[in-house]
Amino acid sequence: MHTNMAASVSPLRSSFRICNGFALHHHCCRGKLRVHRKYENQRRHLHQTVTRHVAVVISGTEMARQLHREIQRDVEELVTRGNMRPHLGVILVGDDPASRTYVKNKTRAASILGISSDTVMRPATVSQKELLGLIDQMNRDWRVSGLLVQLPLPAHIDERAVCNAIAPEKDVDGFHIVNIGKLCLDQRSMIPATPSAVWEIIKRAGIETAGKNVVVAGRSKNVGMPIAMLLHTDRYHERPGGDATVTIAHRCTPRERLKELTGLADIVIAAAGIPGLITADMVKDGAAVIDVGINRVRDPKTGKMRLVGDVDFEAVKEKAAFITPVPGGVGPMTVAMLMKNTVMAARNALTH
């Protein structure tokens, strides 16, 4: 089962500029510099070592902590200047346990970072008309900086209609058609949080993308497609991209063809929601592997349910240069990027 990591990222200017590696911008904060240097040193060490044993495991939890400190500073700066504290409005429909957990994690993170929030709950039987009316009401509420409707929704509700009903400037999930369109045109916009998290991890770890081969396994409109857009677009455009050569694989891609593609890839991004999809024989030595999948499987030893990704972590880390774990990789960064979007929405409100 593939988790719905609904959240969006900010079109913040990249802290790193991609060109023959990563050059730091002059305004880069010390914290980012420390994180960058850490992974850069590890990367150099790997390149200098003739026989590599294991990959550098990129801790999304550690990166998220650094991002949290940056967000806290941004929030306090806004408030100190006399502006309203950023506020995240969440609409939760039904009583799906996973959705409740995701919403709880988001509102808890908001509280820790100094962002206020509230959750409006509606039963699974709510009509689409009533839900759209609630969204319209929160769109017009000046106290709400950012707004999201937790997905998935009951079958009788059109998710696309709901996503498009949220005001683009408040759309912290980045799912509105305007934000998706701007993403495709390399313009600054709200970017979905999971793709944004992947891009942020790649930048902060110092993984080169310009001119590199990337395979994205998964073509969902909320994850796979935006990741591909971020990585293949021009680094000199309004919303800088990765300048990589990107191939998207999906359920109709034969496994042998997928193996051929990943075997040539410098970066493999697994976002298909299939446990163990990417195995060691599919990855070339020194590749970077970013695991977006979150799947609940039964542990054969304990009989208990546990979280795993789309990558055979233990085997692949013996060949890769970089790898993200599940849990503790993309997940924490996704929530952090959602919070970053909320602060951006609060800033957007100052100019509207």
C-alpha positions as CSV (number, residue, x, y, z in Angstrom):
1,M,0.0,0.0,0.0
2,H,1.4,3.3,-1.0
3,T,1.0,6.1,1.5
4,N,-0.5,9.4,0.5
5,M,2.1,11.9,1.5
6,A,-0.1,14.8,0.8
7,A,1.7,18.0,1.3
8,S,3.5,20.5,-0.8
9,V,6.7,22.2,-1.1
10,S,7.7,25.7,-1.5
11,P,9.2,27.2,-4.6
12,L,11.9,28.6,-2.3
13,R,15.0,29.5,-4.1
14,S,17.4,26.6,-3.9
15,S,20.1,26.9,-1.3
16,F,22.4,25.3,-3.7
17,R,23.1,26.0,-7.3
18,I,23.6,23.0,-9.6
19,C,26.5,23.4,-11.9
20,N,29.5,21.0,-11.9
21,G,28.5,20.0,-8.4
22,F,26.9,22.3,-5.9
23,A,28.1,25.8,-5.3
24,L,26.7,27.5,-2.2
25,H,24.9,30.8,-2.6
26,H,26.2,33.7,-0.6
27,H,23.0,33.9,1.6
28,C,23.2,30.2,2.6
29,C,22.8,29.9,6.3
30,R,25.4,28.2,8.5
31,G,23.2,25.2,9.3
32,K,22.8,24.4,5.6
33,L,26.5,24.8,5.1
34,R,27.2,22.2,7.9
35,V,24.7,19.7,6.4
36,H,26.1,20.2,2.9
37,R,29.7,19.8,4.1
38,K,28.9,16.7,6.0
39,Y,27.4,14.9,3.0
40,E,30.0,16.4,0.6
41,N,32.8,15.0,2.8
42,Q,31.1,11.6,2.8
43,R,30.7,11.8,-1.0
44,R,34.3,12.6,-1.5
45,H,35.4,9.8,0.8
46,L,33.4,7.4,-1.3
47,H,34.9,8.6,-4.5
48,Q,38.4,8.3,-3.1
49,T,37.8,4.7,-1.8
50,V,38.7,2.0,-4.2
51,T,36.5,-0.6,-2.5
52,R,33.2,0.7,-1.1
53,H,31.3,-1.3,1.4
54,V,28.1,0.5,2.2
55,A,26.3,3.6,1.1
56,V,26.0,6.8,3.0
57,V,22.5,6.5,4.6
58,I,20.9,10.0,4.3
59,S,18.9,10.7,7.4
60,G,15.7,12.6,6.5
61,T,15.1,13.0,10.2
62,E,18.4,14.9,10.7
63,M,17.8,17.0,7.6
64,A,14.2,17.8,8.8
65,R,15.6,19.0,12.2
66,Q,17.8,21.5,10.4
67,L,14.9,22.6,8.2
68,H,12.7,22.9,11.3
69,R,15.2,25.4,12.8
70,E,15.1,27.4,9.6
71,I,11.3,27.5,9.6
72,Q,11.2,28.5,13.2
73,R,13.4,31.5,12.4
74,D,11.2,32.4,9.5
75,V,8.0,32.2,11.6
76,E,9.5,34.3,14.4
77,E,10.7,36.9,11.9
78,L,7.2,37.2,10.5
79,V,5.7,37.6,13.9
80,T,8.4,40.0,15.1
81,R,7.6,42.3,12.2
82,G,4.0,42.5,13.4
83,N,2.5,40.0,11.0
84,M,0.0,37.3,11.9
85,R,1.4,34.0,12.9
86,P,1.1,31.4,10.0
87,H,-2.0,29.3,10.4
88,L,-2.6,25.9,8.7
89,G,-6.2,24.9,8.1
90,V,-6.9,21.1,7.7
91,I,-10.0,19.4,6.5
92,L,-10.4,15.7,7.4
93,V,-13.2,13.7,5.9
94,G,-14.1,10.3,7.4
95,D,-12.4,8.3,10.0
96,D,-9.6,6.5,8.1
97,P,-6.9,5.7,10.7
98,A,-4.0,6.4,8.4
99,S,-5.4,9.8,7.4
100,R,-6.0,10.6,11.1
101,T,-2.3,9.8,11.8
102,Y,-1.1,11.9,8.9
103,V,-3.1,14.9,10.0
104,K,-2.0,14.5,13.6
105,N,1.7,14.4,12.5
106,K,1.2,17.6,10.4
107,T,-0.6,19.6,13.2
108,R,1.9,18.4,15.8
109,A,4.8,19.6,13.6
110,A,3.1,22.9,13.0
111,S,2.7,23.4,16.8
112,I,6.4,22.6,17.4
113,L,7.4,25.2,14.7
114,G,5.2,28.0,16.0
115,I,2.6,27.6,13.3
116,S,-1.0,27.6,14.6
117,S,-3.5,25.1,13.1
118,D,-7.0,23.7,13.3
119,T,-8.6,20.6,11.9
120,V,-12.2,20.6,10.7
121,M,-13.7,17.1,10.6
122,R,-16.6,16.0,8.5
123,P,-18.1,12.5,8.3
124,A,-17.5,10.2,5.3
125,T,-21.1,10.8,4.2
126,V,-20.5,14.6,3.7
127,S,-21.7,15.7,0.3
128,Q,-19.4,17.2,-2.3
129,K,-21.4,20.4,-2.3
130,E,-21.0,20.8,1.5
131,L,-17.3,20.1,1.3
132,L,-16.8,22.7,-1.4
133,G,-18.8,25.2,0.6
134,L,-16.5,24.6,3.6
135,I,-13.4,25.1,1.4
136,D,-14.8,28.3,0.0
137,Q,-15.4,29.6,3.5
138,M,-11.8,28.8,4.6
139,N,-10.5,30.4,1.4
140,R,-12.2,33.6,2.4
141,D,-11.0,33.5,6.0
142,W,-8.1,35.8,6.3
143,R,-6.9,34.0,9.4
144,V,-6.1,30.9,7.4
145,S,-2.7,31.1,5.7
146,G,-2.6,27.6,4.2
147,L,-5.3,25.1,3.6
148,L,-5.3,21.4,2.8
149,V,-7.8,18.6,2.5
150,Q,-6.4,15.3,3.6
151,L,-6.5,12.7,0.8
152,P,-7.9,10.2,-0.1
153,L,-11.5,11.2,-0.1
154,P,-14.6,9.0,-0.2
155,A,-15.5,7.6,-3.6
156,H,-18.5,9.8,-4.1
157,I,-16.3,13.0,-4.0
158,D,-14.3,14.2,-7.0
159,E,-10.8,14.7,-5.6
160,R,-9.8,16.9,-8.6
161,A,-12.7,19.2,-8.0
162,V,-11.8,19.5,-4.3
163,C,-8.1,20.2,-5.1
164,N,-9.1,22.9,-7.6
165,A,-11.5,24.5,-5.1
166,I,-8.6,25.5,-2.8
167,A,-7.3,29.0,-3.5
168,P,-3.9,28.5,-5.3
169,E,-2.1,30.9,-2.9
170,K,-3.3,28.8,0.1
171,D,-2.8,25.4,-1.6
172,V,0.0,24.1,0.6
173,D,-0.4,20.6,-0.9
174,G,0.4,22.1,-4.4
175,F,-2.3,20.1,-6.1
176,H,-4.3,22.9,-7.6
177,I,-4.2,22.9,-11.4
178,V,-2.6,26.4,-11.4
179,N,0.2,25.3,-9.2
180,I,0.8,22.1,-11.2
181,G,0.8,24.2,-14.4
182,K,3.4,26.6,-12.9
183,L,5.5,23.7,-11.8
184,C,5.5,22.4,-15.4
185,L,6.4,25.9,-16.7
186,D,9.4,26.2,-14.3
187,Q,7.6,29.1,-12.5
188,R,7.6,29.6,-8.7
189,S,4.6,28.0,-7.1
190,M,3.5,25.7,-4.3
191,I,5.2,22.4,-5.1
192,P,3.8,19.1,-3.7
193,A,5.6,18.3,-0.5
194,T,6.9,14.8,-1.2
195,P,8.5,15.8,-4.6
196,S,9.9,18.9,-2.9
197,A,11.3,16.7,-0.1
198,V,13.1,14.5,-2.6
199,W,14.6,17.5,-4.4
200,E,15.6,19.1,-1.1
201,I,17.3,15.8,0.1
202,I,19.2,15.6,-3.2
203,K,20.4,19.2,-3.0
204,R,21.4,19.1,0.7
205,A,23.3,15.8,0.3
206,G,25.3,17.3,-2.6
207,I,24.2,14.8,-5.1
208,E,25.0,16.1,-8.6
209,T,22.1,16.1,-11.1
210,A,23.2,18.2,-14.1
211,G,23.7,15.9,-17.0
212,K,23.0,12.8,-14.9
213,N,20.7,9.9,-15.8
214,V,17.7,9.6,-13.4
215,V,15.0,7.0,-13.3
216,V,11.7,7.7,-11.5
217,A,9.7,4.5,-10.8
218,G,6.1,5.7,-10.5
219,R,4.1,8.3,-12.4
220,S,1.5,9.5,-9.9
221,K,0.4,13.1,-10.5
222,N,1.2,14.0,-6.9
223,V,4.6,12.3,-6.6
224,G,6.3,10.7,-9.6
225,M,5.4,13.3,-12.2
226,P,6.4,16.4,-10.1
227,I,9.7,14.7,-9.1
228,A,10.5,14.2,-12.8
229,M,9.6,17.8,-13.6
230,L,11.8,19.2,-10.8
231,L,14.8,17.1,-11.9
232,H,14.7,17.5,-15.6
233,T,14.0,21.3,-15.9
234,D,16.5,24.1,-16.5
235,R,18.6,25.2,-13.5
236,Y,18.6,28.8,-14.8
237,H,14.8,29.2,-15.0
238,E,12.6,31.1,-12.5
239,R,12.1,27.9,-10.5
240,P,15.5,26.1,-10.8
241,G,15.5,22.5,-11.9
242,G,18.1,19.7,-11.9
243,D,19.1,19.6,-15.6
244,A,19.0,15.8,-15.5
245,T,18.0,13.3,-18.2
246,V,14.9,11.8,-16.6
247,T,13.1,8.5,-17.5
248,I,9.7,7.7,-15.9
249,A,8.9,4.0,-15.5
250,H,5.4,2.8,-14.5
251,R,3.2,-0.3,-14.2
252,C,3.4,-1.0,-17.9
253,T,7.2,-0.9,-18.0
254,P,8.4,-4.6,-18.2
255,R,10.6,-5.5,-15.3
256,E,13.5,-6.4,-17.5
257,R,13.2,-3.0,-19.2
258,L,13.1,-1.3,-15.8
259,K,16.2,-3.2,-14.8
260,E,18.0,-2.0,-17.9
261,L,17.0,1.6,-17.2
262,T,17.9,1.6,-13.5
263,G,21.2,-0.1,-14.3
264,L,22.2,3.0,-16.3
265,A,20.8,5.5,-13.8
266,D,23.0,7.7,-11.6
267,I,20.0,8.4,-9.5
268,V,17.1,6.0,-8.9
269,I,13.9,7.4,-7.3
270,A,11.5,4.6,-6.2
271,A,7.9,5.9,-5.8
272,A,5.7,3.0,-7.0
273,G,4.3,1.7,-3.8
274,I,5.7,-1.8,-4.4
275,P,7.7,-3.4,-1.6
276,G,11.2,-4.4,-2.7
277,L,10.7,-3.3,-6.3
278,I,14.3,-2.1,-6.6
279,T,16.8,-4.8,-5.9
280,A,20.6,-4.8,-5.8
281,D,21.0,-6.3,-9.2
282,M,19.1,-3.4,-10.7
283,V,21.4,-0.6,-9.3
284,K,24.9,0.3,-10.6
285,D,27.8,0.9,-8.2
286,G,27.8,4.4,-6.9
287,A,24.2,5.3,-7.7
288,A,22.1,7.5,-5.4
289,V,18.8,5.8,-4.4
290,I,15.9,7.7,-3.0
291,D,13.1,5.6,-1.6
292,V,9.7,7.3,-1.5
293,G,7.6,4.2,-1.0
294,I,5.9,3.5,2.3
295,N,4.4,0.0,2.5
296,R,3.1,-1.9,5.5
297,V,4.1,-5.5,5.4
298,R,4.0,-8.4,7.9
299,D,7.4,-9.2,9.4
300,P,7.9,-13.0,8.8
301,K,10.0,-13.3,12.0
302,T,7.8,-11.4,14.5
303,G,4.4,-11.6,12.7
304,K,4.0,-7.9,13.3
305,M,3.3,-5.2,10.7
306,R,6.3,-3.0,9.8
307,L,7.1,-0.2,7.4
308,V,9.3,-0.9,4.3
309,G,10.1,1.1,1.2
310,D,10.1,0.2,-2.5
311,V,13.9,-0.6,-2.2
312,D,15.6,-3.7,-0.9
313,F,17.5,-1.5,1.6
314,E,20.0,-3.9,3.1
315,A,21.1,-5.3,-0.3
316,V,21.1,-2.0,-2.3
317,K,23.1,-0.1,0.3
318,E,26.0,-2.4,-0.4
319,K,26.2,-1.0,-3.9
320,A,24.8,2.6,-3.8
321,A,26.8,5.7,-2.9
322,F,23.7,7.3,-1.2
323,I,20.5,5.8,0.0
324,T,17.5,6.9,2.1
325,P,15.9,4.6,4.7
326,V,12.3,3.8,5.3
327,P,11.2,5.0,7.8
328,G,13.3,8.1,8.5
329,G,14.1,9.2,5.0
330,V,11.7,11.1,2.7
331,G,8.8,11.0,5.3
332,P,10.1,13.5,7.8
333,M,11.3,15.8,5.1
334,T,7.8,15.7,3.5
335,V,6.2,17.1,6.6
336,A,8.9,19.7,7.0
337,M,8.3,20.9,3.4
338,L,4.6,21.2,4.1
339,M,5.4,23.5,7.0
340,K,7.7,25.5,4.7
341,N,4.8,25.9,2.2
342,T,2.6,27.1,5.0
343,V,5.1,29.9,5.9
344,M,5.3,30.7,2.2
345,A,1.5,31.0,2.1
346,A,1.6,33.4,5.0
347,R,4.1,35.5,3.1
348,N,2.0,35.4,0.0
349,A,-1.0,36.7,2.0
350,L,1.0,39.9,2.8
351,T,1.1,40.8,-0.9
352,H,-2.6,40.0,-1.7
